[in-house]
């Protein structure tokens, strides 16, 4: 990948096949017109999040499976009356939503 820097300088970087595939996917979907634009957009997203803990990430398949299993366990308890749910209004008030 060749990136144009300031003062008509260029920089070549090798991101590797997985990252090049991600970049190509976003260009193909029309989210960006070039590789440089994809990187600019990604950097803007990271710049919007000041706290490292808040940076977006995707859950893996195993994590999604475990979360779904935990939610189903809690919902089963609520349906059977062994667990107490929290009213949505109470949640909104507690977390200022």
C-alpha positions as CSV (number, residue, x, y, z in Angstrom):
1,X,0.0,0.0,0.0
2,X,1.4,3.4,-1.0
3,X,0.3,6.4,1.0
4,X,1.0,10.0,0.0
5,X,2.4,12.1,2.8
6,X,2.9,15.8,3.0
7,X,5.2,17.7,0.7
8,X,4.7,15.1,-2.1
9,X,6.4,12.4,-0.2
10,X,5.2,8.8,-0.3
11,X,5.4,5.9,2.1
12,X,5.0,2.2,1.4
13,X,3.6,0.0,4.1
14,X,2.8,-3.7,4.2
15,X,-0.2,-4.4,6.3
16,X,-0.5,-8.0,5.4
17,X,-3.2,-10.0,3.7
18,X,-5.9,-9.9,6.4
19,X,-5.8,-6.1,6.8
20,X,-5.6,-5.6,3.0
21,X,-8.7,-7.8,2.7
22,X,-10.5,-5.6,5.3
23,X,-9.5,-2.4,3.4
24,X,-10.7,-3.9,0.1
25,X,-14.0,-4.9,1.7
26,X,-14.7,-1.3,2.8
27,X,-13.7,0.1,-0.6
28,X,-16.0,-2.5,-2.4
29,X,-18.9,-1.6,-0.1
30,X,-18.4,2.1,-1.1
31,X,-17.5,3.3,2.4
32,X,-14.3,4.7,1.1
33,X,-12.8,5.5,-2.3
34,X,-9.2,4.5,-1.6
35,X,-7.0,2.7,0.9
36,X,-5.8,5.9,2.3
37,X,-9.4,7.0,2.9
38,X,-10.1,3.8,4.8
39,X,-7.1,4.4,7.1
40,X,-8.1,8.0,7.6
41,X,-11.6,7.0,8.7
42,X,-10.2,4.3,11.0
43,X,-7.9,6.8,12.6
44,X,-10.8,9.2,13.1
45,X,-12.8,6.5,14.9
46,X,-9.9,5.8,17.3
47,X,-9.3,9.5,17.8
48,X,-13.0,9.8,18.9
49,X,-12.3,7.5,21.8
50,X,-9.9,8.9,24.4
51,X,-10.1,6.0,26.8
52,X,-8.4,2.8,25.6
53,X,-11.1,0.8,27.4
54,X,-13.8,2.4,25.2
55,X,-12.3,1.5,21.9
56,X,-14.7,-0.5,19.7
57,X,-14.1,-4.1,19.2
58,X,-15.9,-7.1,17.7
59,X,-16.9,-10.0,19.8
60,X,-15.6,-13.3,18.6
61,X,-17.9,-16.3,17.9
62,X,-17.2,-18.0,21.2
63,X,-17.8,-14.8,23.2
64,X,-21.1,-14.3,21.4
65,X,-22.1,-17.9,22.1
66,X,-21.3,-17.5,25.8
67,X,-23.1,-14.2,26.1
68,X,-26.2,-15.7,24.4
69,X,-26.0,-18.7,26.8
70,X,-25.8,-16.4,29.9
71,X,-28.7,-14.3,28.7
72,X,-30.8,-17.4,28.1
73,X,-29.9,-18.6,31.6
74,X,-31.0,-15.3,33.1
75,X,-34.2,-15.2,31.0
76,X,-35.1,-18.8,32.1
77,X,-34.7,-17.8,35.7
78,X,-37.0,-14.7,35.2
79,X,-39.6,-16.9,33.4
80,X,-39.5,-19.5,36.2
81,X,-39.6,-16.9,38.9
82,X,-36.2,-17.8,40.4
83,X,-34.6,-14.6,39.2
84,X,-35.9,-11.0,39.5
85,X,-35.7,-8.7,36.6
86,X,-35.1,-5.0,36.8
87,X,-37.7,-2.7,35.3
88,X,-36.4,-0.7,32.3
89,X,-37.4,2.6,33.9
90,X,-35.2,1.8,36.9
91,X,-32.3,0.9,34.6
92,X,-32.7,4.2,32.7
93,X,-32.9,6.2,35.9
94,X,-29.8,4.5,37.5
95,X,-27.6,5.0,34.4
96,X,-29.0,8.4,33.3
97,X,-30.3,7.0,30.0
